Amino acid sequence: MYISTKTGYALRALVELALAGENEPLSLTELAQRQQLPFKYLEQLFRKLKKAELVLSRKGSRGGYLLARKKAEISMQDIMNAVEDSQQYSYCSIDKFDDDYCQGSGCGFRSLWDRIGTDLEHYFSGISLSEIVNKYV
């Protein structure tokens, strides 16, 4: 399984917001500097995070971004859903049915890969931003 750069950068930025506190907005410039992330990349990610209602923006001289929900209410899966264009945990996919790669739609392994994907989604849904901050940062 592969965790993308999008998810990794979004997680790092959201951890930084969580550490800043509920009423302390951080600008993208601050986030980029604190986590040594590319500013332009963060702009793209925060558009997606805002659309997914994981962050909200505050305008003004002391403006920036805040978490839109409590950190205990934001899961790793929420973050992945927000920033990833698609998440495919399955080894098999409809567009990969060829003789060299897969045995086609009758392949019995497809249900195994689908179950693993479902289990991973469940697992990531059980990891909160709060847990990440408390255990790993």
Phi and psi in radians as a Rosetta constraint file:
Dihedral C 1 N 2 CA 2 C 2 CIRCULARHARMONIC -2.179 0.35
Dihedral N 2 CA 2 C 2 N 3 CIRCULARHARMONIC 2.197 0.35
Dihedral C 2 N 3 CA 3 C 3 CIRCULARHARMONIC -1.680 0.35
Dihedral N 3 CA 3 C 3 N 4 CIRCULARHARMONIC 2.145 0.35
Dihedral C 3 N 4 CA 4 C 4 CIRCULARHARMONIC -1.328 0.35
Dihedral N 4 CA 4 C 4 N 5 CIRCULARHARMONIC 2.878 0.35
Dihedral C 4 N 5 CA 5 C 5 CIRCULARHARMONIC -1.052 0.35
Dihedral N 5 CA 5 C 5 N 6 CIRCULARHARMONIC -0.662 0.35
Dihedral C 5 N 6 CA 6 C 6 CIRCULARHARMONIC -0.991 0.35
Dihedral N 6 CA 6 C 6 N 7 CIRCULARHARMONIC -0.877 0.35
Dihedral C 6 N 7 CA 7 C 7 CIRCULARHARMONIC -1.134 0.35
Dihedral N 7 CA 7 C 7 N 8 CIRCULARHARMONIC -0.760 0.35
Dihedral C 7 N 8 CA 8 C 8 CIRCULARHARMONIC -1.058 0.35
Dihedral N 8 CA 8 C 8 N 9 CIRCULARHARMONIC -0.814 0.35
Dihedral C 8 N 9 CA 9 C 9 CIRCULARHARMONIC -1.175 0.35
Dihedral N 9 CA 9 C 9 N 10 CIRCULARHARMONIC -0.745 0.35
Dihedral C 9 N 10 CA 10 C 10 CIRCULARHARMONIC -1.075 0.35
Dihedral N 10 CA 10 C 10 N 11 CIRCULARHARMONIC -0.751 0.35
Dihedral C 10 N 11 CA 11 C 11 CIRCULARHARMONIC -1.088 0.35
Dihedral N 11 CA 11 C 11 N 12 CIRCULARHARMONIC -0.792 0.35
Dihedral C 11 N 12 CA 12 C 12 CIRCULARHARMONIC -1.056 0.35
Dihedral N 12 CA 12 C 12 N 13 CIRCULARHARMONIC -0.734 0.35
Dihedral C 12 N 13 CA 13 C 13 CIRCULARHARMONIC -1.176 0.35
Dihedral N 13 CA 13 C 13 N 14 CIRCULARHARMONIC -0.718 0.35
Dihedral C 13 N 14 CA 14 C 14 CIRCULARHARMONIC -1.208 0.35
Dihedral N 14 CA 14 C 14 N 15 CIRCULARHARMONIC -0.602 0.35
Dihedral C 14 N 15 CA 15 C 15 CIRCULARHARMONIC -1.073 0.35
Dihedral N 15 CA 15 C 15 N 16 CIRCULARHARMONIC -0.738 0.35
Dihedral C 15 N 16 CA 16 C 16 CIRCULARHARMONIC -1.074 0.35
Dihedral N 16 CA 16 C 16 N 17 CIRCULARHARMONIC -0.732 0.35
Dihedral C 16 N 17 CA 17 C 17 CIRCULARHARMONIC -1.103 0.35
Dihedral N 17 CA 17 C 17 N 18 CIRCULARHARMONIC -0.731 0.35
Dihedral C 17 N 18 CA 18 C 18 CIRCULARHARMONIC -1.105 0.35
Dihedral N 18 CA 18 C 18 N 19 CIRCULARHARMONIC -0.685 0.35
Dihedral C 18 N 19 CA 19 C 19 CIRCULARHARMONIC -1.214 0.35
Dihedral N 19 CA 19 C 19 N 20 CIRCULARHARMONIC -0.515 0.35
Dihedral C 19 N 20 CA 20 C 20 CIRCULARHARMONIC -1.214 0.35
Dihedral N 20 CA 20 C 20 N 21 CIRCULARHARMONIC -0.506 0.35
Dihedral C 20 N 21 CA 21 C 21 CIRCULARHARMONIC 1.917 0.35
Dihedral N 21 CA 21 C 21 N 22 CIRCULARHARMONIC 2.876 0.35
Dihedral C 21 N 22 CA 22 C 22 CIRCULARHARMONIC -1.193 0.35
Dihedral N 22 CA 22 C 22 N 23 CIRCULARHARMONIC -0.488 0.35
Dihedral C 22 N 23 CA 23 C 23 CIRCULARHARMONIC -2.005 0.35
Dihedral N 23 CA 23 C 23 N 24 CIRCULARHARMONIC 0.302 0.35
Dihedral C 23 N 24 CA 24 C 24 CIRCULARHARMONIC -2.047 0.35
Dihedral N 24 CA 24 C 24 N 25 CIRCULARHARMONIC 1.576 0.35
Dihedral C 24 N 25 CA 25 C 25 CIRCULARHARMONIC -1.183 0.35
Dihedral N 25 CA 25 C 25 N 26 CIRCULARHARMONIC 2.566 0.35
Dihedral C 25 N 26 CA 26 C 26 CIRCULARHARMONIC -2.107 0.35
Dihedral N 26 CA 26 C 26 N 27 CIRCULARHARMONIC 2.413 0.35
Dihedral C 26 N 27 CA 27 C 27 CIRCULARHARMONIC -1.361 0.35
Dihedral N 27 CA 27 C 27 N 28 CIRCULARHARMONIC 2.821 0.35
Dihedral C 27 N 28 CA 28 C 28 CIRCULARHARMONIC -1.098 0.35
Dihedral N 28 CA 28 C 28 N 29 CIRCULARHARMONIC -0.578 0.35
Dihedral C 28 N 29 CA 29 C 29 CIRCULARHARMONIC -1.074 0.35
Dihedral N 29 CA 29 C 29 N 30 CIRCULARHARMONIC -0.801 0.35
Dihedral C 29 N 30 CA 30 C 30 CIRCULARHARMONIC -1.078 0.35
Dihedral N 30 CA 30 C 30 N 31 CIRCULARHARMONIC -0.798 0.35
Dihedral C 30 N 31 CA 31 C 31 CIRCULARHARMONIC -1.055 0.35
Dihedral N 31 CA 31 C 31 N 32 CIRCULARHARMONIC -0.781 0.35
Dihedral C 31 N 32 CA 32 C 32 CIRCULARHARMONIC -1.089 0.35
Dihedral N 32 CA 32 C 32 N 33 CIRCULARHARMONIC -0.735 0.35
Dihedral C 32 N 33 CA 33 C 33 CIRCULARHARMONIC -1.202 0.35
Dihedral N 33 CA 33 C 33 N 34 CIRCULARHARMONIC -0.814 0.35
Dihedral C 33 N 34 CA 34 C 34 CIRCULARHARMONIC -1.090 0.35
Dihedral N 34 CA 34 C 34 N 35 CIRCULARHARMONIC -0.668 0.35
Dihedral C 34 N 35 CA 35 C 35 CIRCULARHARMONIC -1.816 0.35
Dihedral N 35 CA 35 C 35 N 36 CIRCULARHARMONIC 0.065 0.35
Dihedral C 35 N 36 CA 36 C 36 CIRCULARHARMONIC 0.910 0.35
Dihedral N 36 CA 36 C 36 N 37 CIRCULARHARMONIC 0.933 0.35
Dihedral C 36 N 37 CA 37 C 37 CIRCULARHARMONIC -1.980 0.35
Dihedral N 37 CA 37 C 37 N 38 CIRCULARHARMONIC 2.641 0.35
Dihedral C 37 N 38 CA 38 C 38 CIRCULARHARMONIC -1.182 0.35
Dihedral N 38 CA 38 C 38 N 39 CIRCULARHARMONIC 2.201 0.35
Dihedral C 38 N 39 CA 39 C 39 CIRCULARHARMONIC -0.998 0.35
Dihedral N 39 CA 39 C 39 N 40 CIRCULARHARMONIC -0.832 0.35
Dihedral C 39 N 40 CA 40 C 40 CIRCULARHARMONIC -1.069 0.35
Dihedral N 40 CA 40 C 40 N 41 CIRCULARHARMONIC -0.663 0.35
Dihedral C 40 N 41 CA 41 C 41 CIRCULARHARMONIC -1.147 0.35
Dihedral N 41 CA 41 C 41 N 42 CIRCULARHARMONIC -0.743 0.35
Dihedral C 41 N 42 CA 42 C 42 CIRCULARHARMONIC -1.079 0.35
Dihedral N 42 CA 42 C 42 N 43 CIRCULARHARMONIC -0.679 0.35
Dihedral C 42 N 43 CA 43 C 43 CIRCULARHARMONIC -0.981 0.35
Dihedral N 43 CA 43 C 43 N 44 CIRCULARHARMONIC -0.811 0.35
Dihedral C 43 N 44 CA 44 C 44 CIRCULARHARMONIC -1.120 0.35
Dihedral N 44 CA 44 C 44 N 45 CIRCULARHARMONIC -0.782 0.35
Dihedral C 44 N 45 CA 45 C 45 CIRCULARHARMONIC -1.122 0.35
Dihedral N 45 CA 45 C 45 N 46 CIRCULARHARMONIC -0.706 0.35
Dihedral C 45 N 46 CA 46 C 46 CIRCULARHARMONIC -1.263 0.35
Dihedral N 46 CA 46 C 46 N 47 CIRCULARHARMONIC -0.432 0.35
Dihedral C 46 N 47 CA 47 C 47 CIRCULARHARMONIC -1.087 0.35
Dihedral N 47 CA 47 C 47 N 48 CIRCULARHARMONIC -0.761 0.35
Dihedral C 47 N 48 CA 48 C 48 CIRCULARHARMONIC -1.209 0.35
Dihedral N 48 CA 48 C 48 N 49 CIRCULARHARMONIC -0.724 0.35
Dihedral C 48 N 49 CA 49 C 49 CIRCULARHARMONIC -1.134 0.35
Dihedral N 49 CA 49 C 49 N 50 CIRCULARHARMONIC -0.645 0.35
Dihedral C 49 N 50 CA 50 C 50 CIRCULARHARMONIC -1.210 0.35
Dihedral N 50 CA 50 C 50 N 51 CIRCULARHARMONIC -0.748 0.35
Dihedral C 50 N 51 CA 51 C 51 CIRCULARHARMONIC -1.060 0.35
Dihedral N 51 CA 51 C 51 N 52 CIRCULARHARMONIC -0.624 0.35
Dihedral C 51 N 52 CA 52 C 52 CIRCULARHARMONIC -1.433 0.35
Dihedral N 52 CA 52 C 52 N 53 CIRCULARHARMONIC 0.026 0.35
Dihedral C 52 N 53 CA 53 C 53 CIRCULARHARMONIC 1.065 0.35
Dihedral N 53 CA 53 C 53 N 54 CIRCULARHARMONIC 0.650 0.35
Dihedral C 53 N 54 CA 54 C 54 CIRCULARHARMONIC -1.666 0.35
Dihedral N 54 CA 54 C 54 N 55 CIRCULARHARMONIC -0.451 0.35
Dihedral C 54 N 55 CA 55 C 55 CIRCULARHARMONIC -2.285 0.35
Dihedral N 55 CA 55 C 55 N 56 CIRCULARHARMONIC 2.786 0.35
Dihedral C 55 N 56 CA 56 C 56 CIRCULARHARMONIC -2.321 0.35
Dihedral N 56 CA 56 C 56 N 57 CIRCULARHARMONIC 2.725 0.35
Dihedral C 56 N 57 CA 57 C 57 CIRCULARHARMONIC -1.908 0.35
Dihedral N 57 CA 57 C 57 N 58 CIRCULARHARMONIC 2.580 0.35
Dihedral C 57 N 58 CA 58 C 58 CIRCULARHARMONIC -2.136 0.35
Dihedral N 58 CA 58 C 58 N 59 CIRCULARHARMONIC 2.224 0.35
Dihedral C 58 N 59 CA 59 C 59 CIRCULARHARMONIC -1.533 0.35
Dihedral N 59 CA 59 C 59 N 60 CIRCULARHARMONIC 2.874 0.35
Dihedral C 59 N 60 CA 60 C 60 CIRCULARHARMONIC 1.973 0.35
Dihedral N 60 CA 60 C 60 N 61 CIRCULARHARMONIC 3.114 0.35
Dihedral C 60 N 61 CA 61 C 61 CIRCULARHARMONIC -1.138 0.35
Dihedral N 61 CA 61 C 61 N 62 CIRCULARHARMONIC -0.503 0.35
Dihedral C 61 N 62 CA 62 C 62 CIRCULARHARMONIC -1.861 0.35
Dihedral N 62 CA 62 C 62 N 63 CIRCULARHARMONIC 0.497 0.35
Dihedral C 62 N 63 CA 63 C 63 CIRCULARHARMONIC -1.444 0.35
Dihedral N 63 CA 63 C 63 N 64 CIRCULARHARMONIC -3.088 0.35
Dihedral C 63 N 64 CA 64 C 64 CIRCULARHARMONIC 2.614 0.35
Dihedral N 64 CA 64 C 64 N 65 CIRCULARHARMONIC -2.652 0.35
Dihedral C 64 N 65 CA 65 C 65 CIRCULARHARMONIC -1.990 0.35
Dihedral N 65 CA 65 C 65 N 66 CIRCULARHARMONIC 2.575 0.35
Dihedral C 65 N 66 CA 66 C 66 CIRCULARHARMONIC -2.303 0.35
Dihedral N 66 CA 66 C 66 N 67 CIRCULARHARMONIC 2.766 0.35
Dihedral C 66 N 67 CA 67 C 67 CIRCULARHARMONIC -1.171 0.35
Dihedral N 67 CA 67 C 67 N 68 CIRCULARHARMONIC 2.411 0.35
Dihedral C 67 N 68 CA 68 C 68 CIRCULARHARMONIC -1.443 0.35
Dihedral N 68 CA 68 C 68 N 69 CIRCULARHARMONIC -0.331 0.35
Dihedral C 68 N 69 CA 69 C 69 CIRCULARHARMONIC -2.321 0.35
Dihedral N 69 CA 69 C 69 N 70 CIRCULARHARMONIC 2.932 0.35
Dihedral C 69 N 70 CA 70 C 70 CIRCULARHARMONIC -1.113 0.35
Dihedral N 70 CA 70 C 70 N 71 CIRCULARHARMONIC 2.568 0.35
Dihedral C 70 N 71 CA 71 C 71 CIRCULARHARMONIC -1.076 0.35
Dihedral N 71 CA 71 C 71 N 72 CIRCULARHARMONIC -0.455 0.35
Dihedral C 71 N 72 CA 72 C 72 CIRCULARHARMONIC -1.269 0.35
Dihedral N 72 CA 72 C 72 N 73 CIRCULARHARMONIC -0.271 0.35
Dihedral C 72 N 73 CA 73 C 73 CIRCULARHARMONIC -1.736 0.35
Dihedral N 73 CA 73 C 73 N 74 CIRCULARHARMONIC 0.035 0.35
Dihedral C 73 N 74 CA 74 C 74 CIRCULARHARMONIC -1.931 0.35
Dihedral N 74 CA 74 C 74 N 75 CIRCULARHARMONIC 2.106 0.35
Dihedral C 74 N 75 CA 75 C 75 CIRCULARHARMONIC -1.750 0.35
Dihedral N 75 CA 75 C 75 N 76 CIRCULARHARMONIC 2.829 0.35
Dihedral C 75 N 76 CA 76 C 76 CIRCULARHARMONIC -1.003 0.35
Dihedral N 76 CA 76 C 76 N 77 CIRCULARHARMONIC -0.663 0.35
Dihedral C 76 N 77 CA 77 C 77 CIRCULARHARMONIC -1.144 0.35
Dihedral N 77 CA 77 C 77 N 78 CIRCULARHARMONIC -0.659 0.35
Dihedral C 77 N 78 CA 78 C 78 CIRCULARHARMONIC -1.023 0.35
Dihedral N 78 CA 78 C 78 N 79 CIRCULARHARMONIC -0.771 0.35
Dihedral C 78 N 79 CA 79 C 79 CIRCULARHARMONIC -1.127 0.35
Dihedral N 79 CA 79 C 79 N 80 CIRCULARHARMONIC -0.799 0.35
Dihedral C 79 N 80 CA 80 C 80 CIRCULARHARMONIC -1.097 0.35
Dihedral N 80 CA 80 C 80 N 81 CIRCULARHARMONIC -0.754 0.35
Dihedral C 80 N 81 CA 81 C 81 CIRCULARHARMONIC -1.068 0.35
Dihedral N 81 CA 81 C 81 N 82 CIRCULARHARMONIC -0.628 0.35
Dihedral C 81 N 82 CA 82 C 82 CIRCULARHARMONIC -1.225 0.35
Dihedral N 82 CA 82 C 82 N 83 CIRCULARHARMONIC -0.747 0.35
Dihedral C 82 N 83 CA 83 C 83 CIRCULARHARMONIC -1.747 0.35
Dihedral N 83 CA 83 C 83 N 84 CIRCULARHARMONIC -0.384 0.35
Dihedral C 83 N 84 CA 84 C 84 CIRCULARHARMONIC -1.453 0.35
Dihedral N 84 CA 84 C 84 N 85 CIRCULARHARMONIC 2.431 0.35
Dihedral C 84 N 85 CA 85 C 85 CIRCULARHARMONIC -1.241 0.35
Dihedral N 85 CA 85 C 85 N 86 CIRCULARHARMONIC -0.646 0.35
Dihedral C 85 N 86 CA 86 C 86 CIRCULARHARMONIC -2.730 0.35
Dihedral N 86 CA 86 C 86 N 87 CIRCULARHARMONIC 2.648 0.35
Dihedral C 86 N 87 CA 87 C 87 CIRCULARHARMONIC -2.149 0.35
Dihedral N 87 CA 87 C 87 N 88 CIRCULARHARMONIC 1.991 0.35
Dihedral C 87 N 88 CA 88 C 88 CIRCULARHARMONIC -2.117 0.35
Dihedral N 88 CA 88 C 88 N 89 CIRCULARHARMONIC 1.915 0.35
Dihedral C 88 N 89 CA 89 C 89 CIRCULARHARMONIC -1.590 0.35
Dihedral N 89 CA 89 C 89 N 90 CIRCULARHARMONIC -0.265 0.35
Dihedral C 89 N 90 CA 90 C 90 CIRCULARHARMONIC -1.373 0.35
Dihedral N 90 CA 90 C 90 N 91 CIRCULARHARMONIC 2.398 0.35
Dihedral C 90 N 91 CA 91 C 91 CIRCULARHARMONIC -1.175 0.35
Dihedral N 91 CA 91 C 91 N 92 CIRCULARHARMONIC -0.607 0.35
Dihedral C 91 N 92 CA 92 C 92 CIRCULARHARMONIC -1.710 0.35
Dihedral N 92 CA 92 C 92 N 93 CIRCULARHARMONIC 2.604 0.35
Dihedral C 92 N 93 CA 93 C 93 CIRCULARHARMONIC -2.638 0.35
Dihedral N 93 CA 93 C 93 N 94 CIRCULARHARMONIC 2.741 0.35
Dihedral C 93 N 94 CA 94 C 94 CIRCULARHARMONIC -0.970 0.35
Dihedral N 94 CA 94 C 94 N 95 CIRCULARHARMONIC -0.679 0.35
Dihedral C 94 N 95 CA 95 C 95 CIRCULARHARMONIC -1.401 0.35
Dihedral N 95 CA 95 C 95 N 96 CIRCULARHARMONIC -0.003 0.35
Dihedral C 95 N 96 CA 96 C 96 CIRCULARHARMONIC -1.925 0.35
Dihedral N 96 CA 96 C 96 N 97 CIRCULARHARMONIC 0.275 0.35
Dihedral C 96 N 97 CA 97 C 97 CIRCULARHARMONIC -1.309 0.35
Dihedral N 97 CA 97 C 97 N 98 CIRCULARHARMONIC 1.636 0.35
Dihedral C 97 N 98 CA 98 C 98 CIRCULARHARMONIC -2.443 0.35
Dihedral N 98 CA 98 C 98 N 99 CIRCULARHARMONIC 2.901 0.35
Dihedral C 98 N 99 CA 99 C 99 CIRCULARHARMONIC -1.089 0.35
Dihedral N 99 CA 99 C 99 N 100 CIRCULARHARMONIC -0.590 0.35
Dihedral C 99 N 100 CA 100 C 100 CIRCULARHARMONIC -1.385 0.35
Dihedral N 100 CA 100 C 100 N 101 CIRCULARHARMONIC -0.437 0.35
Dihedral C 100 N 101 CA 101 C 101 CIRCULARHARMONIC -1.818 0.35
Dihedral N 101 CA 101 C 101 N 102 CIRCULARHARMONIC -0.834 0.35
Dihedral C 101 N 102 CA 102 C 102 CIRCULARHARMONIC -2.471 0.35
Dihedral N 102 CA 102 C 102 N 103 CIRCULARHARMONIC 2.784 0.35
Dihedral C 102 N 103 CA 103 C 103 CIRCULARHARMONIC -1.531 0.35
Dihedral N 103 CA 103 C 103 N 104 CIRCULARHARMONIC 0.058 0.35
Dihedral C 103 N 104 CA 104 C 104 CIRCULARHARMONIC 1.738 0.35
Dihedral N 104 CA 104 C 104 N 105 CIRCULARHARMONIC -3.012 0.35
Dihedral C 104 N 105 CA 105 C 105 CIRCULARHARMONIC -1.147 0.35
Dihedral N 105 CA 105 C 105 N 106 CIRCULARHARMONIC -0.327 0.35
Dihedral C 105 N 106 CA 106 C 106 CIRCULARHARMONIC -1.513 0.35
Dihedral N 106 CA 106 C 106 N 107 CIRCULARHARMONIC 0.021 0.35
Dihedral C 106 N 107 CA 107 C 107 CIRCULARHARMONIC -1.109 0.35
Dihedral N 107 CA 107 C 107 N 108 CIRCULARHARMONIC 2.163 0.35
Dihedral C 107 N 108 CA 108 C 108 CIRCULARHARMONIC -1.231 0.35
Dihedral N 108 CA 108 C 108 N 109 CIRCULARHARMONIC -0.330 0.35
Dihedral C 108 N 109 CA 109 C 109 CIRCULARHARMONIC -1.314 0.35
Dihedral N 109 CA 109 C 109 N 110 CIRCULARHARMONIC -0.339 0.35
Dihedral C 109 N 110 CA 110 C 110 CIRCULARHARMONIC -0.992 0.35
Dihedral N 110 CA 110 C 110 N 111 CIRCULARHARMONIC -0.714 0.35
Dihedral C 110 N 111 CA 111 C 111 CIRCULARHARMONIC -1.156 0.35
Dihedral N 111 CA 111 C 111 N 112 CIRCULARHARMONIC -0.560 0.35
Dihedral C 111 N 112 CA 112 C 112 CIRCULARHARMONIC -1.111 0.35
Dihedral N 112 CA 112 C 112 N 113 CIRCULARHARMONIC -0.861 0.35
Dihedral C 112 N 113 CA 113 C 113 CIRCULARHARMONIC -1.109 0.35
Dihedral N 113 CA 113 C 113 N 114 CIRCULARHARMONIC -0.673 0.35
Dihedral C 113 N 114 CA 114 C 114 CIRCULARHARMONIC -1.112 0.35
Dihedral N 114 CA 114 C 114 N 115 CIRCULARHARMONIC -0.705 0.35
Dihedral C 114 N 115 CA 115 C 115 CIRCULARHARMONIC -1.142 0.35
Dihedral N 115 CA 115 C 115 N 116 CIRCULARHARMONIC -0.717 0.35
Dihedral C 115 N 116 CA 116 C 116 CIRCULARHARMONIC -1.068 0.35
Dihedral N 116 CA 116 C 116 N 117 CIRCULARHARMONIC -0.732 0.35
Dihedral C 116 N 117 CA 117 C 117 CIRCULARHARMONIC -1.058 0.35
Dihedral N 117 CA 117 C 117 N 118 CIRCULARHARMONIC -0.772 0.35
Dihedral C 117 N 118 CA 118 C 118 CIRCULARHARMONIC -1.106 0.35
Dihedral N 118 CA 118 C 118 N 119 CIRCULARHARMONIC -0.741 0.35
Dihedral C 118 N 119 CA 119 C 119 CIRCULARHARMONIC -1.107 0.35
Dihedral N 119 CA 119 C 119 N 120 CIRCULARHARMONIC -0.691 0.35
Dihedral C 119 N 120 CA 120 C 120 CIRCULARHARMONIC -1.133 0.35
Dihedral N 120 CA 120 C 120 N 121 CIRCULARHARMONIC -0.746 0.35
Dihedral C 120 N 121 CA 121 C 121 CIRCULARHARMONIC -1.058 0.35
Dihedral N 121 CA 121 C 121 N 122 CIRCULARHARMONIC -0.739 0.35
Dihedral C 121 N 122 CA 122 C 122 CIRCULARHARMONIC -1.103 0.35
Dihedral N 122 CA 122 C 122 N 123 CIRCULARHARMONIC -0.770 0.35
Dihedral C 122 N 123 CA 123 C 123 CIRCULARHARMONIC -1.051 0.35
Dihedral N 123 CA 123 C 123 N 124 CIRCULARHARMONIC -0.877 0.35
Dihedral C 123 N 124 CA 124 C 124 CIRCULARHARMONIC -1.150 0.35
Dihedral N 124 CA 124 C 124 N 125 CIRCULARHARMONIC -0.521 0.35
Dihedral C 124 N 125 CA 125 C 125 CIRCULARHARMONIC -1.175 0.35
Dihedral N 125 CA 125 C 125 N 126 CIRCULARHARMONIC -0.427 0.35
Dihedral C 125 N 126 CA 126 C 126 CIRCULARHARMONIC -1.530 0.35
Dihedral N 126 CA 126 C 126 N 127 CIRCULARHARMONIC -0.043 0.35
Dihedral C 126 N 127 CA 127 C 127 CIRCULARHARMONIC -1.806 0.35
Dihedral N 127 CA 127 C 127 N 128 CIRCULARHARMONIC 1.971 0.35
Dihedral C 127 N 128 CA 128 C 128 CIRCULARHARMONIC -1.600 0.35
Dihedral N 128 CA 128 C 128 N 129 CIRCULARHARMONIC 2.759 0.35
Dihedral C 128 N 129 CA 129 C 129 CIRCULARHARMONIC -1.041 0.35
Dihedral N 129 CA 129 C 129 N 130 CIRCULARHARMONIC -0.639 0.35
Dihedral C 129 N 130 CA 130 C 130 CIRCULARHARMONIC -1.035 0.35
Dihedral N 130 CA 130 C 130 N 131 CIRCULARHARMONIC -0.804 0.35
Dihedral C 130 N 131 CA 131 C 131 CIRCULARHARMONIC -1.088 0.35
Dihedral N 131 CA 131 C 131 N 132 CIRCULARHARMONIC -0.720 0.35
Dihedral C 131 N 132 CA 132 C 132 CIRCULARHARMONIC -1.080 0.35
Dihedral N 132 CA 132 C 132 N 133 CIRCULARHARMONIC -0.807 0.35
Dihedral C 132 N 133 CA 133 C 133 CIRCULARHARMONIC -1.095 0.35
Dihedral N 133 CA 133 C 133 N 134 CIRCULARHARMONIC -0.779 0.35
Dihedral C 133 N 134 CA 134 C 134 CIRCULARHARMONIC -1.287 0.35
Dihedral N 134 CA 134 C 134 N 135 CIRCULARHARMONIC -0.593 0.35
Dihedral C 134 N 135 CA 135 C 135 CIRCULARHARMONIC -1.733 0.35
Dihedral N 135 CA 135 C 135 N 136 CIRCULARHARMONIC -0.528 0.35
Dihedral C 135 N 136 CA 136 C 136 CIRCULARHARMONIC -2.051 0.35
Dihedral N 136 CA 136 C 136 N 137 CIRCULARHARMONIC -0.120 0.35
